[in-house]
Amino acid sequence: MTQSDFIAVIDLGTSKIKGVVGRKNENNVISIMDSEIIDSGNSVRRGMVYNIEEAGASIRKILTMLENSIGDKIGKVYVSLTGQSLHTLEFRERKMLSSGGIVSQEVVDQLNSSAKKYTPDLQKNYAVADVEYYVDAKTEKNPVGVAGTEVEASFQIVVGRPNLLSNIEKSVTGKAKLPIADYIVGALASAEVTLNDEEKELGCVFIDFGAGTTSVSVYKDGILRRFVVIPFGGKSITKDISALNFTESDAEQLKIKFGKAMETHESPFFSSPFSSKPDIDLTELNRVIALRLDEITANIIEQIRLSNYENKLGAGVIITGGASQLKNLTEYLGQKLKMPIRRATAKKSLINNAPELISNPSFTQALGMLLMGQESCKLEIEEVIEKSNEDHYSDKKRSESKQSAKQSAKESKKNKKSTKQGLLDKFGDVFGNMFSDDDE
């Protein structure tokens, strides 16, 4: 990338839609140019676009705000891919080598190509998340150059419903009128900017608490072993609180200001900040929160068990995401999961400015997308000229079409006039002969 290039991302969250633009230097360190955030309304549900018109209008608004701020045009954008149907699926492929053969880069490329082309039944292959290689049944992180008779690759592929991209495309390319550079799986982006190599090596559970969903990723020996999306998040808790006779907006404020993952020995009642509402029973509020958290946590525990790495995760649990900011959540999870808990945001070593975004867990996914994006999203001058030429060509064609229509109308009118004149001349000859001098 050149000095003026930049990467632009749109994070389609259930609660908020975020847009961030940043540059990467030769060391892959990001400088944030601008960020914008607006309420998603009801346009995104559980990570999936629900209202295409509303989502498209919000995306277009964010893009305009970003362009006005950076003083440059965005030509394309990276978009987050989330949703409750996403999960990993193991895919294995092997290649036989000649006797005394050596694993070549070509063989590894063939294995990787097979993984990218793999299409599971009734699902779509969205990304190859990770891979582990074996040469003659022995694990090899870098198999190229290793001698053996057989090389095998175990891929973790992110799959999901085939139509997951449909509404996103309609919103971004259809309504917001902007090409999509690529889709980035949200959980992979968050892990990329948050986790360090030691945590992945020792083994950890990475939990991204979003508004609509909670994604759970299990890492061990530096490899993603399991990833799944639980269809409950911070908004589920908010809706549960609203059942206590509060509007959803009031319930969200109550959760943020007074909600806790664990009950404490405070006064059970608190004066309501809403004049038209009764005093809040904090015990009841936190009971409702705990019930939903118990359900989410039970799912997390089950996913850890299914990963087959239970009691083998030395780095414990790392949490991030907007909904991870609930008070006492680390203490609650520590008791339930019996592991050390660490709150995490984007690593400062990867972003050299914008501390307010680094410290905000709701921006972790968007910042990770910047890190994973490779193509410049700047609208190039050639693209502007090409678009201008296309517009000029269209205008010219319209002008020619109008001119042609005018000419046709003119000729038609002339032909009618000529025909009319011809008839008058004929009648004139007839009547003229009737009263000619010869007849007299």
N, C-alpha and C positions, 0 to 999 in steps of 0.2 A: 504493500500500500504506500501511496505517496503521502507527503505531509498533510495535504488538504483533504485526503479521503477520510471517511468516517463510517461507522456501523450504526444502523438504526434498528431498534427492536420495539415490538408491541407485545406486552404481556396481558393476555385476556383473562383477568381474574374475575371470580364470581362476585366479589365486592367492588373492586376497583379495576379500571383499565389503565395501564401505565405505559408511557412511552419514554424511552431513553436513547440519547445519541451520544456516542463516545468515539475517541480515537485510540488506536493501539500503536505502541512504539515497537521497535525491533526486538525488545525483550518481552513482548506480549503483555505489557502493563498498560492499563486503561486510564485515559483522561476523560472524565465526564464533561460533555459540552452543555447538555441541558437535559432536564427530566420534567415530565408533566404527568399529572394523575387526575382522573375524573371518576365519578361514581358510575358503576356499571348499570345501575337501575335493575331492571329485570331482564336485561339483554343477554346475560351469561348465567347459566345455571350449572352448578357442579363442573365448572371448567369448560363447558361446551356452549357455543353460541346458540341462543334460543330465539332472540328477536333480531333478525338480520338487518332490518331497517335501522333500528335503534343502535345496534352495535356498529354498523357502518358509519352512521352520523357521528358517533363518539370517536371512532378511529380517525375520521377525516378532521374532526376538531382538534384532536391531539397532534396530528401531523402538521396542521396549519400553525399551531402554537409553537411546535418545535422548529419549524422552518423560519418563523418570524424571529425566534430567539437566536438561532445560529446564523441567520443571514444567508442561508443556502437552501437549495432545493433537494428534497429526498426523492431518489429515483426508484427505490424499492425498499422493502423492509422485511426483517426476520419476525416470525410470529410464533408465539408459544403454542405447544401442543399438549393439552392436558385432557382430563376426562376419566370418568370412573371405569371405563372399559379397558384402560391401558394396564398392561402387565408384561412381565418377561416370560419368554418361552425358550427352553433350551433346544438348540439345533446342533447336531454333530455331523461333521464331514471328515472323511479320511482320504489319504492318498498313499498309494504304495510306491515305494522307491526301489530302484534297481539294487541288486546286491552290492553292499558297500557304498550305497548312494549317499548323497549329501542333500539336505533340505535347501532348496534355492528360493530366492525371492519370488520367482515365477510361480512356484508351487504354493507358497503362502498367499500370493495374490489370487490364485485360482480358488483356494479355500474361502477367502474373504468374499470373492465374487459370488460364490455359491450361496453364502449366507445372505448377501444383499438381495439375491434373486428369489430366495425361499419365500413361498407363499403358503401360509397355513390355511387349513379349511375354515371357511366362514370368517376369516380375520384378515387384516392387512398388516404387512411388515412395515413398521414406521421408522425403525432405527436399529442398527447393530450396536448394542450398548457396550458389550465387553466380550473378550475372548480369552480362552486359556488353551495353550498348545501342549501336545504330548508327542514325544518322539520315542517310539517303541515302549509306550505306556509310561514313560517318565516325563514329569512336568518340565517344560522349557518355556521360560518367558520370552526368549528371543531364539526361535528355532533355526533361523537362517544360518547355514554353515555347520549345523550339527549332523553327524553321520548316523545313519540308521536304515531300517527297512520299511518303516511306516511312520507317517506323521498324521496326527489327528487334531482337530480343532473343535472345542466346545464353545459355542456362541450363546450369549444371552441376547435375545432379540426382543425388542419392545413391539408388542402387537396390540391390536384393538379393533373396534368395530370398523368395517370398511368405509362407512360414510362419515367418519369423524371429521374429515377435512372439508366436506361439502359446504356447510354453513359459514365456515371461516373464509373460504374462497369467495363466497357470495358477498360477504361483508367487506373484505379487504379489497379484492380486485373488482368486484361488481359495484358496490356502493361507494367505497372510499377511493376507487379509481387508482389503485397503486399495485404494481406487481409484487409478488411475494418472492423474496430471495431464497428462503427455505423455511422449513418448520423445525423447531427445536423442542425436544421433549423437556418439559419444565423441570421434572425431578432430576434429570441428568445435568441440566444447567445449574440448578441449585447446588448439587453435590460438587460440581466442577469448581465452583468459586468458593466453596465453604470448607470442604474436607481436605485434610493434608494426607500425604502418602503414608505416614505412620499409622493414622487411624484406619485407613483402608487395609493396610497390611495386618495390623493386630486384629482387626474385625470390629465392626460397629453397626449399629442400627441408626440410619439417618431418617429422621421424620420431618417432613415439611407440612406444617399445619396451615392449610389454606382456609378460605371462607367456605368454599363449597365441598372440598375434599381434603383428605389427609393421605399423603403418599408415604409409603414405607419402603426403604431400600436397605438391603442387608449386604455388607461388604465383608470379604475375608480374603486374606492373602493377596490383597491388592486388586481383587476382582469383584464386580457386582454379581452377587449370587442369586438375589431375588428382588423383584420390584413389583409392587402392587398398589392400586389406589383404592382407599376406603371411601365410600360415598357419603361421608359425614365430615363436617368441619365447623369452623367458628359460627357460620350462619345457622347451623342446626341448633347450636346452643341458644342463639338469639331468638329463634322461633319458639324454642321451648319456654324461654322467659316471657315472651309475649303472650303465652297461654295463661299467664298470671294476671291477665287483664291490662296489658300494656300494648301500645302500638309497637311495631317492629323497630321504629326509630328510637323510641324511648327505651326499649329493651336492649338495644345495642349500647346506648349510653350507660345504662345500669350495669351491663356486663363489664364494660371498660372501666368504669369508676369504682364499682363496689364488688364486682364478681371475683370469686376466688376458687381455685381448684380444690382447696382444702379449707374446712371450717376452722375458725380461730375462736378465741374466747373474748370476742368483742360483744358489744351490746347487740342484742338480736334485732333491734329496730333502728332505723335511720330515717331522719327527716327527708321526705321526697323532694328532689330538685324541681319537680313538676307540680305547680300549684294546684292543678286540677286532679292530681292523683293522691291516693292514700299513702301513708307512711310505708316504707319498704320493710318487709320482714327479711332481714339478711340471711337468717337461717334457712328460710324457704327458698330464697334466691340461690344460695350456694348448694342447696340440696338438689335443685333442678339442674344446675351446672354439673354437679358430680354424677348424676344419673347418666347424662349424655357422655361425659368423659369416661365413665366406667364402660360404656358400650364401645367407644372408640378404642380404648386401651385393651379391651378383651380381644378385639380384632387384631391389634398390633401384636399382642402376645401369641396369637394363633399363627400369624404370618412368620414370626421368628421361629416358632416350632416347625413350621412347614419348610423353612429354609434349611433345616438340618444342622444349623450352627448354634443352637441354643447352648448356653454355657461355654461358648468358644469365642465370644466377642470381647476381647480384652480392652478395647477403647470405649466400651459402653454405648451410651445413647447420645446422639447429637441432634438437637431440635432447632428448627428455624421456621420462617413463615409468619405472616401477620397474626394468626390466631395463637402463636406460641407465646404471645406477650401476656396471656392471662396470668394473674397473680398466683404465686405458689405452685405453678405448674411443674417446675423442676422437682420440688419436694414430693409432689403427688406422684409423678412418674417414677421417681427413685424408689418409693415405697412399693408401687405396683410391679415394676419391672425388675426390681432387685439388682439394678446396675447403676453406675455413676451417670449423671446427666449433665450435658454441657449445652448451654444456649450458644448458638452460632450465627454469625452474619458473614458477609463477604470478607475475605482476607485482605487486610490493609496492604499487603505486599503486592497485590494484583491491581489495586486502584490507587492512584497517587493524588487524588483530590476528593471533593464531595463527601466529607466525613458524615454528613447528615444522612446520606444514602447508605453508606457502609454500615452505620449503626442501626439502620431500620430493617428489621427482618422481613418486612413485607416487600422489600426491593431485592431480596437475595436472588430470586429467580430471574428478574430482568437483568441484573448485573452479570449473572452467569451466562445469559444469552449473548451479551456483548462479548464475553470471553470466548464463546464457542463460534461466533460469527466470523467468517473468513472473507467474504466479498465486500467490496466497498459499496455503500448504499447511496453515495452521492450521485445526483443526476448530472451526467456528463454533458458538456457543450454539444457534442455530436448528437446526443439523444434529443437535446432541445432543438437543434437545427433540423434533425430528421423529422421531429414532430411538427416543427414549423413548416417544413416543406410539405408534409402530409396535409397540414391544414391549408397551405397555399394551394396545393394540388386540388384539394376538395373545393376550395373557394373558386379556383379556376374552372373546375368542372361544372360547378353550380352556375358560374357566370356564363360559360359556354352554353350550358343547357338553357339558361334564360334567354340568351342571345338567339339560340337556335329556335326557341319557341316563338320569340318575337318575329324572327325572319319568316317562320312558317305561317304565322298569323298574317303578316304583311303580304306574303305571296298569295295566301288564300283569299285575302281581301281584294288583291289586285286581280286575281283570276275571276272572282265573282263579278268585279266591276267590268272586266273584259268581256265576260259572258253576257252580262246585262247589256253592254254597249253593242255587242254583236247582234243580240236579239232586236234592239232598237233599230239598228242599221237595216236588218232584214225587213222589219215592218215598214221602215221608212221607204225602202225600195218598192215594196208592194203598193203602198199608198201613193208613192210618188208616180208610179207608172199609171195608176188609175186616173190621175189628173195631169197626165203629160200633154205636151203641145200636140203630139201626134193624134191623140184622141179627140182633141178639140177640132 
